[in-house]
């Protein structure tokens, strides 16, 4: 008997196959019984006719509970009304392991309960759909850069050099060398790699010790960070809009069913094509003030500010050239307005906020050193980084995209905690 996966059934119509998987639901009229099965690749309905299956098979069906592990044998036939478009006329059933009394039932459960049982909640249709979209986005990220001749560079998770403020980092004792930090960015390292390879990117877990409880924050998340030699700030934003448009298109191409399961309005995603609108930070402040905000020039934008700015935009919105004092030391001073830097945040529409932060990097050695000192950082920890400006300095730019925020936006789910299999938040370290 041929073994098959549910997503392969189009090649087995009219044939007998065995599908191994887990019970989703069962129902019976007494003469006909229905089993919905999942195997990770899809969902399938198997139909058992009491008169046409052995008695032991019919009796085995009666023992099935949610999440029982089974192997079902039968003939594949097309059935447009069934999940996936195929159905199994069952002839055999083997119980491989009992399901027990599964804690997560079709009834309503609270958020606390579901996250305490996250290891089991992952099996639900909604969580499977989110995971499928996340996978497509991550594969699309790699494909986008590969098609454009970028080189993937792995950067360290333990580092002595920091890209932002130390108060937002997890520190650990590192043998006899003092403090090490869990990386909040790989950017400084891909800048070094860009001098060797031109177009590079890193992709891995990053860590922020902010005590944030908002729907947009995790303490551990995944970020992709490209860096491109000879790209200025304008070219950097063009790359960002091409990149976002590519991964949205990839999700639409490969995840129609998962997005349908999540009830995502895909028409809103169809509009995500370059170019994206741009606004300067100064104009953004003026706009917010005109709408009644008491925000002052020089303050960083908060979540509510980002939502207000992007609420009427169908596409992501670039906010450019923030004040120097609220941004990181490595950002290039704006020659047209030295109070600001050549950077951008890319705000997703529909209230999802910042999904990309990018900038042109300071390529002048002395100015970079001044900024490091001004932010109270120890220059000795950045000798290697300053070396990049001593030996063949060059214009370069890059950005970081947070995967979880991007998945939340593309799937349309309200909270970032569902976008990763095992979320880490300030109040959650289990399971």
Secondary structure, DSSP 8 states (H G I E B T S, - for coil): -EE--GGGGGG-TTSEEEEEEEEEEEEE-SSEEEEEEE-SS-EEEEEEEGGGS-HHHHHHHTT--TT-EEEEEEEEEE-TTSGGGEEEEEEEEEEEE---S-S--SS---HHHHHHTHHHHTTSHHHHHHHHHHHHHHHHHHHHHHHTT-EE----SEES--SS-GGGS-EEE-TTS-EEEE-S--HHHHHHHHHHHSEEEEEEEEE------STT--SEEEEEEEEEET--HHHHHHHHHHHHHHHHHHHHHH-HHHHHHTT--HHHHTT--S--EEEEHHHHHHHHHHTT----TTS---HHHHHHHHTT-SS-EEEE--BGGGS-TTB-B-TT-TTBBSEEEEEETTTTEEEEEEEEB---HHHHHHHHHHTT--GGGGHHHHHHHHSS---EEEEEEEHHHHHHHHHT-S-GGGSSTT--BTTB---
